[in-house]
Each structure stands twice: as C-alpha cells, then as structure tokens.
C-alpha cells in the first residue's frame, strides 16, 4: 500500500511538470485515474484523457475563419484565459482579432497561484499597459471562464474611460456549482488554487458580489460537453458546457447572450464563437441570424 502511494505521488509530480499548461479536465481526470485500485487502469485512463483532449484541441486549429471588416489599430483587445490554462489557449482568437485589425494583449497569468483580487491586479493592469503602449484609444476585453471574472472585478472597482466592449466566453457569472461541490476536496484545492475557492455560488463566492454590469457585455456559453466532463456535468442541473451551467453564465445588465453547441474547454477555439466575438466587438450585439 505504501509503495502504491509513493508511486502515485511520484507519477503525479512528473505529470505536473510535463502537463502544467494542459486543460483542467486533464488534471481532474488524472486524479480520478490515480484513485483507481489498479495502476495499469490509472495509466490507461490518463492516456485516454490526454489523447482525446489533444484531439479536441487540434481538430479545430486548422479550420478557416470567415473574414470580418477590418478596424483601426487604435482599438486594442485584452485577452484573458481561464483557470489552469495559458495565453496559448487564446492564440486562435488572438490571431483572428489581429487579422481583423485589432491590436492585442494576450495575457498570461498564474491562475492557480493567487486569489482573484491579486490575479486581477496582475493580469488586467498588464493588459492595459500593453494596449496603451500600442497607442490604443479604445480597449475591449475577450475572456474565457475565470478571465471574465477578472475583467468584471477590475471594472467593478475601477473606471476605464477607454473601455469599449466585453465578450465573455463560458463565464461562471453566478458562480460555479463545481466549486460548490468540490471546494473542500484536497485535489480541487490543489488543482485550482486560491481562485478556485472563490468561485462558489454562495456568499463566499466573488462572482455574486460583483453586481450587474453597466458596460456593453456579450456572453457566449456552450451547451455541450466532452465525454471527459460527464462526471462534472452530472452535478450541474439543466444545460451546461461541462463546467458551467447555461443559467450561471448569464449576467445582469448584459447586452446580449447566445448559446452555442460547444464545450467549456474548446469554446474559445471554435470558428462560430470567434465570428460572434468579432461581430459583437463591431456591433454591440451577436448575429442571431448567423
């Protein structure tokens, strides 16, 4: 028994060093796998998780993006990735924005290492500085998951005269039921860090304390999930994207809302989502005919 425990700890340390920038799904599935009674089953489940997550990631990468009217370079977009992700998860979105004529600030931040308050100061201020260095007169936000909460937190506490429009992808705007369910679990604390403890739906959750928005905000969320997220989706009532329920993505004061058939972990890479994002940045509404 003690050898198995030591072996699992060694394996997980190695996985962390190799896959630190992979999806939250991979981390959580790995933990489930490591708790199985037979080591070879652990390896099998983990391998399947990595294989299918990589496939989901890569299949969409080469899809063509439809042209959109160009904008002037005086408009800059701050991109904020989600929990346990990196700036590279937003690379395809960033390229589409650049192709459309926007300047960009695709920000990396240590989402698993700090509280939301500290992450906000680091990430948003870094993005603002990057946009200002590029001469931006108007600044937009495009966020995924936790990134949307960082943008909301900053804009609730600070005035931004140059603010344009905000597009949030799969944000836990009313908190996360997954956080409610697992916040006291050691593996959840370890995987999501201090910010994960602040994403609940109750009084201790940051999202519920931020109030309505008073700036142009469009929310895109998904209603499908990866088979790897089935175990999370089972605890979420109604439609969900495997991590966040459709209902909990909604936000009081938002300008528009649209549900598209994608999962939480890949929504930012989907062509339809990218086009709707560009459309909202241009028009302040989604294209519900498209």
Order of alpha helices (4+ residues) and beta strands (2+ residues): alpha-alpha-alpha-beta-alpha-beta-alpha-beta-alpha-beta-alpha-alpha-beta-alpha-alpha-beta-alpha
